[in-house]
Amino acid sequence: IISAQRKGKIGFQKQGSSRRIGKISYKSMTNEEKYSVIKGIISKFHIDTVKKVPAIKIKFNVTKYFKNYYELYIAVEKLYLNKTIACGLQARPITGNVLPLFNIPNGVFVCNVEEKEGDGGKLARSAGAFVGVLSHSKYNNVTKLKLPSKKIKILSSFCRATIGVVAGGGKYEKPLLKAGKNYYKFKSLNKKYPIVRKVASNPVDHPHGGGNHQHIGHPSTVSRRSPPGQKVGLIAARRSGRKKSRKVYMTQ
């Protein structure tokens, strides 16, 4: 039994829910937010245990029912405690506010953008991510955005977004310096670490193991119909090796 088979027997290991802070997304749209504005106060800062992204806990006051409720939103740069966050149609396009795309001027950086109306935010949610607003079309009610991958995406102008850049940028630029920190990083995500190279293992543990020099010793491509202990490497590969660039000559 090789490591790939043992991994399949365990199945998906889930992260413990004791450190989970909750779902980070926009709340469902209300008439008050749809036609005017609702305001809340930042009461606490959190760190999302899954994505390692700063989040804020916002305290909203409902005057109709004389009670408060809390929501978790993604934190952007330049926020602080007790800052007022406005959400809705009439909110001003300043840092931290949540408003529809058609109310956001061109050239403004936004984050946590909804892909469909009311889905709570799907795009640009990782640390340091942002989306640029390029243009609006009033006739089709669509907005053209530039994603972090430099791709252009067209979305409905009624999708909501947060003004600003997601906080925590540059987190991955700091080196880990030692394997022990990497170990605890993977442990917090409930992932396996360290992973031994299979050419360095014994032949009883993996098909790529063994030999006086660390090499596979046979083609790394295997059939789709291989038995479970043999199904490692490039499974049902259409091609292998480095891609060779073809030189195209322009004919005059």
C-alpha positions in Angstrom: 0.0 0.0 0.0 1.6 3.3 -1.1 1.0 6.7 0.3 -1.5 7.7 -2.4 -3.7 4.8 -1.4 -3.4 5.6 2.3 -4.4 9.2 1.6 -7.5 8.1 -0.3 -8.6 5.9 2.7 -8.6 8.8 5.1 -10.7 11.0 2.8 -11.0 14.7 3.3 -9.8 15.9 6.7 -11.7 19.0 7.8 -10.3 21.9 9.9 -11.5 22.1 13.4 -14.5 24.4 13.9 -13.4 25.7 17.4 -11.3 28.5 15.9 -13.7 29.5 13.1 -15.0 33.0 13.4 -18.0 32.6 11.0 -19.0 33.2 7.4 -17.5 36.4 5.9 -20.0 37.8 3.4 -22.4 40.6 2.8 -25.8 40.2 4.4 -28.9 39.8 2.3 -30.1 43.0 0.7 -32.9 44.8 2.5 -35.1 47.6 1.3 -33.4 50.1 3.6 -30.0 49.2 2.0 -31.5 49.0 -1.5 -33.0 52.4 -1.6 -31.1 54.4 1.1 -28.2 53.6 3.4 -27.6 51.7 6.7 -24.7 52.5 9.0 -22.7 50.3 11.4 -19.7 50.7 13.7 -16.5 48.5 13.6 -16.6 46.7 17.0 -13.7 44.2 16.6 -11.0 42.9 14.3 -10.5 39.2 13.5 -8.2 37.0 11.5 -9.8 34.4 9.3 -8.3 31.0 10.2 -8.8 29.6 6.8 -7.7 32.3 4.4 -5.6 34.2 7.0 -7.3 37.5 6.0 -8.2 40.3 8.4 -11.9 40.6 9.0 -14.1 43.2 10.9 -17.1 42.7 13.0 -19.6 45.4 12.3 -22.4 46.4 14.7 -25.6 47.5 12.9 -28.4 49.2 14.7 -32.0 48.5 13.6 -34.1 51.4 14.8 -37.3 49.6 13.7 -36.9 46.7 16.1 -34.7 48.5 18.8 -31.9 46.0 18.7 -28.4 45.4 17.2 -27.0 42.7 15.0 -23.5 41.9 13.9 -22.0 41.0 10.5 -18.5 39.9 9.4 -17.0 41.7 6.5 -13.5 41.6 4.9 -11.2 44.3 6.4 -9.6 46.8 4.0 -6.6 49.1 4.7 -6.9 52.3 6.7 -9.7 51.0 9.0 -9.8 51.4 12.8 -12.1 50.7 15.7 -15.4 52.6 16.1 -15.2 53.8 12.5 -18.6 54.1 10.8 -19.2 51.9 7.8 -22.1 52.8 5.4 -23.8 50.2 3.2 -26.4 50.9 0.5 -27.3 52.9 -2.5 -26.7 56.4 -1.0 -23.4 55.5 0.7 -20.4 57.7 -0.2 -17.5 56.0 -2.2 -14.9 56.2 0.6 -12.7 53.5 2.1 -14.6 50.7 3.8 -18.1 51.5 2.5 -20.2 48.9 0.6 -22.2 50.1 -2.4 -23.3 48.9 -5.9 -20.8 49.0 -8.7 -22.8 51.7 -10.7 -22.2 54.2 -7.9 -18.4 53.7 -7.8 -16.4 56.0 -10.0 -14.0 54.8 -12.7 -10.4 54.0 -11.6 -11.3 53.2 -7.9 -9.9 50.0 -6.3 -12.6 47.7 -4.8 -12.5 44.3 -3.2 -14.9 41.5 -2.2 -17.0 41.9 -5.4 -20.1 40.0 -5.9 -20.1 37.8 -9.0 -23.9 37.6 -9.1 -26.3 39.9 -7.3 -26.8 38.9 -3.6 -24.1 36.1 -3.5 -22.2 37.8 -0.6 -18.9 38.5 -2.4 -16.7 36.2 -4.4 -13.9 38.1 -6.1 -10.7 39.7 -4.6 -11.0 38.4 -1.1 -7.4 37.3 -0.3 -4.8 39.5 1.5 -3.7 42.5 -0.5 -6.1 41.8 -3.4 -8.1 44.5 -5.3 -10.2 44.9 -8.5 -10.1 48.0 -10.7 -13.2 49.6 -12.0 -12.7 50.4 -15.7 -16.0 51.6 -17.1 -19.8 51.5 -16.8 -22.5 50.9 -19.4 -25.8 52.6 -18.5 -27.7 51.0 -21.3 -26.9 47.4 -20.5 -26.4 48.0 -16.7 -23.0 46.3 -16.7 -19.6 47.2 -15.3 -16.2 46.3 -16.8 -13.6 45.3 -14.1 -9.9 44.3 -14.1 -9.2 41.4 -11.9 -6.0 40.6 -10.0 -5.2 38.1 -12.7 -5.2 41.1 -15.2 -8.2 39.6 -16.9 -11.2 41.8 -17.9 -14.6 40.7 -16.5 -18.0 42.2 -17.1 -20.5 42.0 -14.2 -23.9 43.4 -13.4 -23.8 47.0 -12.2 -26.1 46.1 -9.3 -23.4 43.8 -7.7 -22.0 45.1 -4.4 -18.3 45.8 -3.6 -16.2 47.3 -0.8 -14.1 50.4 -1.5 -10.4 49.8 -0.8 -7.7 47.1 -0.9 -7.9 44.0 1.3 -5.7 44.4 4.4 -2.7 42.1 5.1 -0.9 42.7 1.8 2.7 41.6 1.6 2.2 38.7 4.0 3.9 36.2 1.8 6.9 38.4 1.2 8.2 37.7 4.7 10.4 34.5 4.7 9.5 31.7 7.0 13.3 31.2 7.8 12.9 27.7 9.3 11.0 24.5 8.6 9.4 24.6 12.1 7.3 27.7 11.2 6.2 26.0 8.0 5.2 23.0 10.0 2.8 25.0 12.2 1.5 26.9 9.2 0.4 23.7 7.5 -0.8 22.3 10.8 -3.2 25.2 11.3 -4.6 24.4 7.8 -4.8 20.7 8.7 -2.5 19.8 5.8 0.2 17.1 5.5 3.8 18.4 6.0 6.6 17.6 5.2 6.0 15.6 2.0 8.9 13.3 1.1 9.9 13.1 -2.6 8.9 9.7 -3.9 12.1 9.1 -5.8 13.8 9.3 -2.3 11.6 6.6 -0.9 12.0 2.8 -0.8 10.6 0.7 -3.7 8.2 -1.0 -1.3 6.6 2.4 -0.6 6.2 3.9 -4.1 6.7 2.9 -7.7 9.2 5.7 -8.1 11.4 4.6 -5.2 14.6 2.6 -5.1 17.7 2.6 -7.3 21.3 3.6 -6.7 20.6 7.1 -8.0 17.4 8.9 -7.4 15.5 8.5 -10.6 12.1 7.1 -11.7 13.6 4.4 -13.9 10.6 4.0 -16.2 8.2 6.4 -18.0 6.3 8.6 -15.6 3.1 8.3 -17.7 0.6 5.7 -16.6 -2.7 4.5 -18.1 -6.1 5.6 -16.9 -6.9 1.9 -16.3 -3.9 1.3 -14.0 -4.5 -0.5 -10.7 -4.5 1.8 -7.6 -1.0 1.0 -6.5 0.5 1.8 -9.9 -1.6 4.9 -10.7 1.0 7.6 -9.8 2.8 10.2 -11.9 1.4 11.6 -15.1 -2.0 9.9 -15.3 -3.4 9.5 -18.9 -1.1 12.3 -20.1 -1.7 13.4 -23.7 1.8 14.7 -23.9 4.9 15.0 -21.7 8.1 16.9 -21.6 8.9 20.6 -22.1 6.9 22.5 -24.6 8.9 23.7 -27.6 8.0 27.1 -28.8 7.2 27.3 -32.5 8.7 30.1 -34.4 6.2 31.8 -36.7 7.6 33.7 -39.6 5.6 36.5 -41.1 5.2 36.2 -44.9 5.5 39.5 -46.7 
